[in-house]
Amino acid sequence: MAGLVQWLLSRRYRLIILAAVLAPIPVVLSVSAALMTLETLYRGPRNGVFSALAATVAGAPLAWIWGVSPTGMVLEAGAVLFAGVALGALLRRTGSLALTYQGVALVCAAAALSAAMLWPEPGAWVTAILDRLSEVARSGGATEEQVSSLVENLGPYFTGLMVAGIYLQLMAALLLGSWWASKTQEESQFGRQFRQLRLGRLVGIPATLLMASSLLLDGTVIRNLFPLALFAFWFQGIAVVHAWAWAKRWSAGFLVPMYVLLIMPVTAAVTILLLASVGLVDNWIELRGPLARQS
């Protein structure tokens, strides 16, 4: 991997072309943003902005290949690429993966709160997206009753799930980009910083109160923020597991089942809840405390 990263960085046009090609593809949006995070960490924010702009312009002709609107593609690709630059600039400024992780959570929480105030009820754009999902469900053989149930249950939570999805994409880009950047260092700090991920008191207290209140209350704000808080604690829970595995020298095979359970549709939800619970508890009881004292 270190050789591939050095090859990409040795000629800037290689990274720009790869980012431009990947940016319009939904499945690999995070990879494209991560490339801009890598560029920004390696060459600085000014060069990151230039590379993101060049990749956005270079990707415009791909609109004809994909058969979509050039304007729409430029806007979407630009948003992805410049988000990667922002992640790299924030990490470069703070020098802390944990602080950047907290900053991403705060920005997404502000977006979710704004959405709750501006659109307390699902807007026309949500309805349009749900209509598309309904058509996909019907083409897959779902009955009208199942489609109606899907729209009814998903509608109130759609904005919150969308914000959580954006948060996951940003975190994937942040972790991937910073990991790649660590391959250019003589002594990588990525593993140590990842194992120290923590929401802290500033973000953790509101997130904990939100998750506790969701057991008793229901409302637009809670529906919009709950998925975000859940995934934020989920990342912290994964960091706790990795910290214990590294400190106790557990075999890598111990971590494999955790990730297998996360990608299996039947067990993913339960595994996410369990890891998020670990992260929430760690934010208050410091489950990694014994490891620090042991060191």
SERO-4910 file (N, C-alpha, C, O; in steps of 0.05 Angstrom, whole numbers):
BEGIN
 pado doro    nc1    nc2    nc3   cac1   cac2   cac3    cc1    cc2    cc3    oc1    oc2    oc3
  Met    A     17    -24      0      0      0      0     17     25      0     10     45    -13
  Ala    A     40     25     15     57     48     16     68     54    -12     70     78    -19
  Gly    A     75     34    -28     84     39    -55     63     51    -73     70     69    -88
  Leu    A     38     43    -70     16     54    -86     12     83    -78      8    100    -96
  Val    A     12     90    -53      9    117    -44     31    135    -54     26    157    -64
  Gln    A     56    126    -52     78    141    -62     76    145    -92     83    167   -103
  Trp    A     66    125   -107     63    127   -136     42    148   -143     46    164   -161
  Leu    A     20    149   -128     -1    169   -133      9    197   -128      3    215   -143
  Leu    A     24    200   -106     33    227    -98     57    237   -114     62    261   -115
  Ser    A     71    219   -127     95    227   -142     87    244   -166    103    261   -175
  Arg    A     63    240   -178     53    256   -200     25    264   -193      7    247   -191
  Arg    A     21    290   -188     -5    299   -179    -28    292   -198    -50    286   -189
  Tyr    A    -23    292   -224    -44    286   -243    -56    258   -239    -79    254   -246
  Arg    A    -40    239   -229    -50    212   -225    -72    213   -204    -94    201   -208
  Leu    A    -67    226   -182    -87    228   -161   -112    243   -170   -135    236   -164
  Ile    A   -108    265   -186   -130    281   -195   -148    265   -214   -172    265   -212
  Ile    A   -136    251   -233   -151    235   -252   -167    213   -238   -190    208   -244
  Leu    A   -154    199   -219   -167    177   -205   -191    188   -189   -212    176   -188
  Ala    A   -187    211   -175   -209    223   -160   -232    232   -178   -255    229   -171
  Ala    A   -225    242   -202   -246    251   -220   -262    228   -231   -287    230   -234
  Val    A   -249    205   -235   -263    182   -246   -281    170   -224   -303    161   -230
  Leu    A   -272    169   -199   -287    156   -178   -309    174   -166   -329    163   -155
  Ala    A   -306    200   -167   -325    218   -154   -355    214   -162   -372    215   -144
  Pro    A   -361    208   -188   -390    205   -194   -401    178   -187   -426    174   -190
  Ile    A   -385    159   -178   -395    132   -173   -403    130   -144   -387    133   -126
  Pro    A   -429    126   -138   -439    126   -110   -425    107    -92   -420    114    -68
  Val    A   -418     84   -101   -406     63    -84   -379     71    -73   -371     63    -51
  Val    A   -364     87    -88   -336     94    -80   -333    124    -76   -311    135    -80
  Leu    A   -354    138    -68   -352    166    -62   -331    171    -41   -315    190    -43
  Ser    A   -330    155    -20   -311    159      2   -282    156     -7   -265    170      3
  Val    A   -277    139    -27   -250    135    -37   -241    161    -51   -218    169    -47
  Ser    A   -259    173    -67   -252    198    -80   -246    220    -60   -227    235    -63
  Ala    A   -263    222    -40   -259    243    -19   -233    237     -4   -218    255      3
  Ala    A   -227    211      1   -203    204     16   -178    212      0   -158    219     12
  Leu    A   -179    210    -26   -156    219    -43   -151    248    -39   -127    257    -38
  Met    A   -172    264    -37   -168    293    -32   -158    298     -3   -143    317      2
  Thr    A   -167    281     16   -157    284     43   -127    278     43   -111    292     56
  Leu    A   -119    257     29    -90    250     27    -75    273     14    -53    280     24
  Glu    A    -85    284     -7    -71    306    -21    -68    330     -3    -47    342     -3
  Thr    A    -89    336     12    -88    359     30    -68    355     53    -53    373     61
  Leu    A    -68    331     64    -50    325     86    -21    325     76     -3    333     91
  Tyr    A    -16    317     52     11    315     41     21    342     31     45    349     36
  Arg    A      4    356     16     14    381      3      3    406     15     12    428      8
  Gly    A    -17    405     33    -28    428     45    -55    436     34    -62    427     12
  Pro    A    -71    452     49    -98    459     40    -99    474     13   -117    468     -3
  Arg    A    -81    492      8    -81    507    -17    -79    488    -41    -94    490    -60
  Asn    A    -60    470    -40    -57    450    -62    -80    431    -63    -88    422    -84
  Gly    A    -92    425    -39   -116    408    -38   -139    421    -53   -153    407    -68
  Val    A   -143    447    -49   -165    461    -63   -160    461    -93   -178    456   -109
  Phe    A   -135    465   -101   -129    465   -130   -134    438   -142   -146    436   -164
  Ser    A   -126    416   -128   -130    389   -139   -159    382   -140   -168    370   -159
  Ala    A   -175    391   -120   -204    385   -120   -217    400   -143   -235    389   -156
  Leu    A   -209    425   -148   -221    440   -170   -213    427   -197   -230    425   -215
  Ala    A   -188    419   -199   -179    406   -224   -194    380   -229   -202    374   -252
  Ala    A   -198    364   -208   -212    339   -211   -242    343   -218   -253    328   -233
  Thr    A   -254    364   -207   -282    371   -213   -285    378   -242   -303    368   -255
  Val    A   -267    394   -252   -268    403   -280   -262    378   -298   -275    375   -319
  Ala    A   -242    362   -290   -235    339   -307   -258    318   -308   -260    304   -327
  Gly    A   -274    318   -287   -296    298   -286   -321    307   -301   -338    290   -305
  Ala    A   -322    332   -309   -346    342   -322   -353    327   -348   -376    320   -353
  Pro    A   -332    321   -365   -339    306   -390   -350    278   -385   -363    266   -403
  Leu    A   -345    267   -361   -356    241   -355   -387    240   -354   -399    219   -355
  Ala    A   -399    264   -352   -428    265   -351   -441    253   -376   -461    240   -374
  Trp    A   -428    257   -399   -439    246   -423   -436    215   -424   -453    201   -435
  Ile    A   -415    205   -411   -411    176   -410   -433    164   -392   -444    143   -398
  Trp    A   -438    177   -369   -457    166   -350   -486    173   -358   -505    162   -347
  Gly    A   -489    192   -377   -516    200   -385   -531    216   -365   -555    213   -362
  Val    A   -517    234   -351   -530    251   -331   -524    280   -337   -509    286   -355
  Ser    A   -537    298   -322   -533    326   -326   -505    335   -318   -496    328   -296
  Pro    A   -490    349   -336   -463    358   -329   -463    376   -305   -445    374   -288
  Thr    A   -483    394   -303   -484    412   -280   -487    396   -254   -474    402   -234
  Gly    A   -506    377   -254   -510    361   -230   -486    345   -222   -479    343   -199
  Met    A   -472    334   -243   -448    318   -237   -426    336   -225   -412    328   -206
  Val    A   -422    360   -236   -402    378   -226   -408    386   -197   -389    386   -181
  Leu    A   -433    391   -191   -440    399   -164   -436    376   -144   -425    380   -123
  Glu    A   -445    352   -152   -442    329   -134   -413    321   -131   -404    317   -108
  Ala    A   -398    320   -153   -370    312   -151   -354    334   -136   -337    327   -119
  Gly    A   -360    359   -141   -347    380   -126   -352    379    -96   -333    384    -81
  Ala    A   -376    373    -89   -383    371    -60   -366    349    -47   -356    352    -25
  Val    A   -364    326    -61   -349    303    -50   -320    310    -48   -307    305    -27
  Leu    A   -308    321    -69   -280    327    -69   -272    348    -49   -252    346    -35
  Phe    A   -288    370    -48   -281    391    -29   -286    383      0   -274    394     18
  Ala    A   -304    364      4   -308    353     31   -282    339     40   -274    341     63
  Gly    A   -270    324     21   -245    311     27   -223    331     34   -207    326     52
  Val    A   -222    353     20   -203    375     26   -208    386     54   -189    390     69
  Ala    A   -233    391     61   -240    401     87   -231    382    109   -221    391    130
  Leu    A   -235    356    105   -227    336    125   -197    337    129   -187    337    151
  Gly    A   -182    338    107   -153    339    108   -143    365    122   -124    364    138
  Ala    A   -156    387    115   -148    413    127   -153    413    158   -136    422    173
  Leu    A   -176    402    166   -182    401    194   -163    382    209   -154    389    231
  Leu    A   -157    359    198   -138    341    211   -110    353    211    -96    349    231
  Arg    A   -103    366    190    -76    378    189    -74    401    210    -53    405    222
  Arg    A    -96    415    214    -96    438    233    -95    428    262    -80    438    278
  Thr    A   -112    408    268   -114    398    296    -92    379    303    -83    377    326
  Gly    A    -83    363    283    -63    343    288    -73    320    304    -58    303    313
  Ser    A   -100    318    307   -112    297    323   -135    285    308   -154    299    299
  Leu    A   -134    259    304   -156    244    291   -181    245    309   -203    247    298
  Ala    A   -178    244    335   -201    245    353   -215    272    352   -240    273    351
  Leu    A   -200    294    351   -213    320    349   -227    324    322   -249    336    321
  Thr    A   -215    314    301   -228    315    275   -253    299    274   -273    307    263
  Tyr    A   -252    275    286   -276    258    288   -298    272    304   -322    270    296
  Gln    A   -291    286    325   -311    302    340   -322    325    323   -346    331    323
  Gly    A   -304    338    308   -313    360    291   -332    351    269   -352    365    263
  Val    A   -327    328    257   -345    318    236   -373    312    248   -393    318    236
  Ala    A   -373    301    273   -399    295    286   -414    321    292   -438    322    289
  Leu    A   -400    342    300   -413    368    306   -424    380    281   -447    391    282
  Val    A   -410    380    259   -420    391    234   -445    376    225   -464    389    217
  Cys    A   -444    350    226   -468    334    218   -491    339    237   -514    339    228
  Ala    A   -486    342    263   -507    348    282   -520    375    276   -544    378    278
  Ala    A   -503    395    269   -514    421    262   -532    419    237   -553    432    235
  Ala    A   -523    403    218   -540    399    193   -566    385    200   -587    393    189
  Ala    A   -565    365    218   -590    351    226   -609    370    241   -633    369    236
  Leu    A   -598    387    258   -615    406    273   -627    427    254   -651    434    257
  Ser    A   -612    436    235   -622    455    215   -645    443    199   -665    455    194
  Ala    A   -641    417    191   -662    403    176   -687    400    193   -709    402    182
  Ala    A   -684    395    219   -707    392    236   -723    418    239   -747    417    241
  Met    A   -709    440    239   -722    466    241   -734    475    215   -756    487    214
  Leu    A   -720    470    193   -730    479    166   -751    461    155   -770    470    141
  Trp    A   -749    435    160   -768    415    149   -778    397    171   -769    374    172
  Pro    A   -795    407    189   -805    390    210   -821    366    200   -823    345    213
  Glu    A   -832    369    176   -846    347    162   -831    341    137   -819    359    125
  Pro    A   -832    316    128   -818    309    103   -826    327     80   -850    330     74
  Gly    A   -806    339     66   -811    357     45   -816    343     18   -816    318     17
  Ala    A   -818    359     -3   -824    348    -29   -801    331    -39   -805    311    -53
  Trp    A   -776    339    -32   -753    324    -42   -752    296    -28   -743    277    -41
  Val    A   -760    295     -3   -761    269     11   -782    251     -2   -778    228     -7
  Thr    A   -805    263     -8   -827    248    -21   -818    238    -48   -825    215    -55
  Ala    A   -803    254    -63   -794    245    -89   -775    222    -87   -776    203   -103
  Ile    A   -757    223    -67   -738    200    -64   -753    175    -55   -747    153    -64
  Leu    A   -773    179    -37   -788    156    -27   -804    143    -50   -808    119    -51
  Asp    A   -814    160    -69   -828    150    -92   -810    132   -109   -818    112   -120
  Arg    A   -784    141   -112   -765    125   -127   -760     98   -113   -758     77   -126
  Leu    A   -757     99    -87   -753     75    -72   -777     56    -74   -774     32    -75
  Ser    A   -801     68    -75   -825     52    -78   -825     38   -105   -832     14   -107
  Glu    A   -816     52   -126   -815     39   -153   -795     17   -153   -799     -4   -166
  Val    A   -772     21   -140   -751      0   -138   -762    -24   -124   -758    -47   -132
  Ala    A   -777    -19   -102   -789    -41    -86   -809    -56   -102   -810    -81   -101
  Arg    A   -826    -42   -117   -846    -55   -134   -833    -72   -156   -841    -95   -161
  Ser    A   -812    -61   -168   -798    -76   -189   -784   -101   -178   -779   -120   -192
  Gly    A   -779   -100   -151   -767   -123   -138   -787   -144   -129   -779   -165   -118
  Gly    A   -813   -139   -134   -833   -158   -127   -848   -153   -102   -864   -169    -93
  Ala    A   -844   -129    -89   -858   -122    -65   -888   -116    -71   -894   -105    -92
  Thr    A   -905   -123    -52   -933   -118    -55   -939    -89    -48   -922    -75    -36
  Glu    A   -963    -79    -55   -970    -51    -49   -971    -47    -19   -964    -25     -9
  Glu    A   -979    -67     -4   -980    -64     25   -952    -61     36   -948    -45     55
  Gln    A   -933    -76     26   -906    -74     35   -893    -48     28   -878    -36     43
  Val    A   -900    -38      4   -889    -12     -5   -900     10     12   -885     28     21
  Ser    A   -926     10     18   -939     30     36   -927     30     64   -922     51     76
  Ser    A   -922      6     74   -909      3    100   -881     15    100   -873     27    119
  Leu    A   -866     10     78   -839     20     76   -839     51     77   -823     63     92
  Val    A   -856     63     61   -857     92     59   -866    104     86   -856    124     95
  Glu    A   -886     91     98   -897    102    124   -876    100    146   -874    119    162
  Asn    A   -861     79    147   -841     76    168   -815     91    163   -802    101    182
  Leu    A   -808     93    138   -783    106    131   -785    137    130   -765    151    135
  Gly    A   -808    147    122   -811    175    118   -802    193    141   -785    211    137
  Pro    A   -812    189    166   -804    206    188   -775    204    195   -764    223    206
  Tyr    A   -761    183    188   -733    179    196   -714    184    173   -690    181    176
  Phe    A   -725    191    149   -709    193    126   -686    214    128   -663    208    121
  Thr    A   -693    237    138   -673    259    140   -651    250    159   -627    254    153
  Gly    A   -658    239    182   -638    230    201   -620    208    189   -596    209    194
  Leu    A   -632    190    174   -616    168    162   -598    180    140   -575    170    136
  Met    A   -607    200    126   -591    212    105   -567    226    117   -544    224    107
  Val    A   -571    241    139   -549    255    153   -529    234    164   -505    238    162
  Ala    A   -539    212    175   -522    191    185   -506    178    162   -483    172    166
  Gly    A   -519    175    139   -505    165    115   -482    183    107   -460    173    100
  Ile    A   -487    209    107   -466    228    100   -443    227    120   -420    228    113
  Tyr    A   -451    224    146   -430    222    167   -413    197    163   -388    199    166
  Leu    A   -425    175    156   -410    151    151   -391    154    127   -368    145    127
  Gln    A   -400    168    106   -383    173     83   -359    190     90   -337    185     82
  Leu    A   -364    211    106   -343    229    115   -323    215    132   -299    218    129
  Met    A   -333    198    151   -315    184    169   -298    164    153   -274    160    159
  Ala    A   -310    150    134   -296    131    117   -273    146    102   -251    136    100
  Ala    A   -279    169     91   -259    185     77   -237    194     95   -214    193     88
  Leu    A   -245    203    119   -225    213    139   -206    190    147   -182    194    147
  Leu    A   -217    167    154   -200    145    163   -183    134    140   -159    128    144
  Leu    A   -195    131    117   -179    120     94   -158    140     86   -135    132     81
  Gly    A   -165    166     84   -145    186     75   -122    189     95    -99    191     87
  Ser    A   -129    189    121   -108    192    141    -90    167    143    -66    168    148
  Trp    A   -102    143    138    -87    119    137    -67    119    114    -44    112    117
  Trp    A    -77    128     90    -59    130     68    -36    150     73    -13    144     67
  Ala    A    -43    172     85    -23    193     91     -2    182    111     22    189    109
  Ser    A    -10    164    129      9    153    148     30    136    134     51    131    145
  Lys    A     24    126    110     43    110     95     66    126     84     86    115     75
  Thr    A     64    152     85     86    170     76    104    178    100    124    191     96
  Gln    A     97    169    124    112    176    148    131    153    155    125    130    151
  Glu    A    153    161    167    172    140    177    160    124    199    163     99    201
  Glu    A    146    137    217    132    124    240    103    131    239     96    154    246
  Ser    A     86    113    232     57    118    229     44    123    256     49    109    275
  Gln    A     27    144    257     12    150    281    -17    143    279    -33    147    298
  Phe    A    -25    132    256    -53    127    251    -65    107    271    -86    112    282
  Gly    A    -51     84    274    -62     63    292    -66     74    320    -87     69    333
  Arg    A    -46     88    331    -48     98    358    -71    118    360    -86    118    380
  Gln    A    -73    136    341    -95    156    342   -122    144    338   -141    153    351
  Phe    A   -124    124    321   -150    111    317   -159     97    343   -183     98    350
  Arg    A   -141     84    357   -148     71    382   -155     90    404   -166     82    425
  Gln    A   -150    116    400   -157    136    420   -182    152    413   -188    172    426
  Leu    A   -197    144    393   -221    158    385   -240    160    409   -246    140    422
  Arg    A   -250    184    414   -269    188    436   -285    213    430   -274    233    422
  Leu    A   -312    211    435   -328    235    431   -323    257    451   -326    280    446
  Gly    A   -314    249    475   -309    268    496   -334    279    509   -356    271    502
  Arg    A   -331    298    527   -353    309    542   -370    328    525   -394    328    527
  Leu    A   -356    345    509   -370    365    494   -391    353    475   -414    363    474
  Val    A   -384    332    461   -402    319    442   -416    296    456   -439    290    449
  Gly    A   -402    283    474   -413    258    486   -437    263    505   -455    247    505
  Ile    A   -437    285    520   -459    291    538   -485    294    523   -505    281    529
  Pro    A   -486    313    503   -511    315    488   -519    290    473   -543    283    472
  Ala    A   -500    275    463   -506    250    449   -518    229    468   -537    215    461
  Thr    A   -507    228    492   -518    209    512   -546    216    520   -563    199    522
  Leu    A   -550    242    525   -577    252    533   -597    246    511   -620    239    516
  Leu    A   -588    250    486   -606    245    463   -614    216    462   -638    210    459
  Met    A   -595    198    465   -601    170    463   -619    161    486   -636    143    483
  Ala    A   -614    172    510   -631    165    533   -660    176    529   -679    162    535
  Ser    A   -662    200    519   -689    212    516   -705    199    494   -729    199    494
  Ser    A   -690    186    474   -705    172    453   -721    149    463   -739    139    449
  Leu    A   -714    139    487   -729    116    498   -757    125    508   -775    109    510
  Leu    A   -760    151    514   -785    162    525   -799    182    506   -824    184    507
  Leu    A   -784    196    490   -795    217    474   -792    211    444   -776    195    436
  Asp    A   -807    226    429   -806    223    400   -811    251    388   -828    266    397
  Gly    A   -796    257    367   -798    283    355   -779    286    331   -762    268    328
  Thr    A   -782    307    316   -765    310    292   -736    312    299   -719    301    286
  Val    A   -729    327    321   -701    331    329   -689    304    336   -667    298    328
  Ile    A   -703    289    352   -693    263    361   -690    244    338   -670    229    336
  Arg    A   -710    243    320   -708    225    297   -685    233    279   -673    215    267
  Asn    A   -679    259    276   -658    268    259   -630    262    271   -611    258    256
  Leu    A   -628    264    297   -602    262    310   -595    234    320   -571    228    323
  Phe    A   -615    217    326   -609    191    338   -591    174    320   -571    163    331
  Pro    A   -596    171    294   -578    154    278   -549    165    278   -530    149    279
  Leu    A   -546    191    278   -519    203    279   -505    196    305   -482    188    305
  Ala    A   -519    200    328   -507    193    354   -500    164    356   -479    156    367
  Leu    A   -517    147    345   -512    118    345   -486    111    331   -470     96    342
  Phe    A   -483    122    307   -459    115    292   -434    128    303   -412    118    301
  Ala    A   -437    152    315   -414    165    328   -403    147    351   -379    143    353
  Phe    A   -421    137    368   -413    119    389   -403     92    378   -386     79    390
  Trp    A   -414     85    355   -405     60    342   -376     61    335   -361     41    340
  Phe    A   -367     83    324   -338     86    317   -321     84    343   -300     72    343
  Gln    A   -331     97    364   -316     96    389   -315     67    400   -294     59    410
  Gly    A   -337     52    397   -337     25    406   -317      8    390   -303     -9    402
  Ile    A   -315     12    364   -295     -3    348   -267      4    357   -250    -13    359
  Ala    A   -262     30    363   -236     38    373   -229     24    399   -206     17    404
  Val    A   -249     21    417   -244      7    442   -236    -22    438   -217    -31    450
  Val    A   -250    -35    420   -243    -63    414   -215    -65    402   -200    -83    410
  His    A   -208    -47    384   -181    -48    372   -160    -42    394   -139    -53    393
  Ala    A   -166    -23    412   -147    -17    433   -141    -41    451   -118    -46    457
  Trp    A   -162    -55    458   -158    -79    475   -143   -101    459   -126   -114    470
  Ala    A   -150   -104    434   -137   -125    417   -108   -119    414    -91   -137    415
  Trp    A   -101    -93    411    -73    -85    407    -57    -88    433    -35    -98    433
  Ala    A    -69    -79    456    -55    -80    481    -51   -108    491    -30   -115    503
  Lys    A    -70   -126    486    -69   -153    496    -56   -172    475    -54   -196    480
  Arg    A    -48   -161    452    -35   -177    431    -53   -200    422    -44   -222    417
  Trp    A    -79   -193    420    -98   -213    409    -92   -218    380    -83   -199    366
  Ser    A    -98   -241    371    -95   -248    342   -114   -231    326   -136   -224    334
  Ala    A   -105   -225    301   -123   -210    283   -148   -225    277   -169   -213    270
  Gly    A   -147   -252    280   -171   -268    275   -193   -262    295   -216   -268    290
  Phe    A   -186   -249    318   -207   -242    337   -224   -219    327   -248   -218    333
  Leu    A   -213   -202    310   -228   -179    300   -244   -186    275   -264   -173    269
  Val    A   -236   -207    261   -250   -214    236   -280   -219    241   -296   -209    226
  Pro    A   -288   -235    261   -316   -241    265   -332   -215    270   -355   -214    261
  Met    A   -321   -195    283   -335   -170    288   -343   -157    261   -365   -148    258
  Tyr    A   -324   -156    243   -329   -143    217   -348   -160    200   -363   -150    184
  Val    A   -345   -186    202   -363   -204    187   -392   -200    196   -410   -199    180
  Leu    A   -396   -198    223   -423   -193    233   -434   -166    225   -458   -162    222
  Leu    A   -416   -146    220   -424   -120    212   -434   -119    183   -450   -102    176
  Ile    A   -424   -137    166   -432   -136    138   -454   -156    132   -465   -156    110
  Met    A   -461   -173    151   -483   -192    147   -510   -178    154   -513   -168    176
  Pro    A   -529   -178    135   -554   -164    140   -569   -173    165   -582   -157    178
  Val    A   -567   -199    171   -582   -210    194   -571   -200    220   -587   -196    239
  Thr    A   -545   -196    222   -532   -189    248   -522   -161    249   -513   -152    271
  Ala    A   -522   -146    227   -510   -119    227   -522   -101    248   -508    -87    262
  Ala    A   -549    -99    249   -562    -81    267   -555    -86    296   -549    -68    311
  Val    A   -556   -112    304   -550   -119    332   -520   -113    338   -514   -103    360
  Thr    A   -502   -119    319   -474   -113    324   -468    -84    326   -452    -75    343
  Ile    A   -481    -68    310   -478    -39    312   -488    -28    339   -474    -12    351
  Leu    A   -511    -38    348   -521    -30    374   -502    -38    397   -498    -23    415
  Leu    A   -491    -62    395   -473    -71    416   -447    -54    417   -438    -46    438
  Leu    A   -436    -49    393   -411    -33    392   -417     -4    401   -400      8    414
  Ala    A   -440      7    393   -447     34    401   -450     35    431   -443     55    444
  Ser    A   -461     14    443   -464     13    472   -437     13    486   -433     26    506
  Val    A   -418     -2    474   -391     -2    485   -379     26    483   -366     35    502
  Gly    A   -383     40    461   -372     67    458   -385     86    477   -371    103    489
  Leu    A   -411     84    482   -425    102    501   -414     97    529   -409    116    543
  Val    A   -412     72    537   -401     66    564   -373     76    567   -365     87    588
  Asp    A   -356     72    546   -329     81    547   -326    111    551   -307    121    563
  Asn    A   -346    126    540   -344    155    542   -347    164    571   -340    187    577
  Trp    A   -358    147    589   -362    155    616   -345    139    636   -337    149    657
  Ile    A   -341    113    630   -326     96    649   -297     92    640   -281     81    656
  Glu    A   -290     99    616   -263     96    605   -255     67    606   -238     59    622
  Leu    A   -266     51    588   -260     23    586   -231     19    578   -220     -3    583
  Arg    A   -218     39    566   -190     37    559   -171     46    581   -147     45    578
  Gly    A   -183     54    604   -166     63    626   -147     42    636   -123     49    640
  Pro    A   -156     17    641   -137     -3    650   -113     -7    631    -92    -15    639
  Leu    A   -118     -3    605    -96     -7    586    -75     15    589    -51      9    587
  Ala    A    -84     40    595    -65     61    599    -48     57    625    -24     61    625
  Arg    A    -61     48    646    -47     42    671    -28     19    668     -7     18    680
  Gln    A    -36     -1    652    -18    -23    646      7    -14    632     29    -24    638
  Ser    A      4      4    613     27     14    598     46     29    617     67     39    608
***
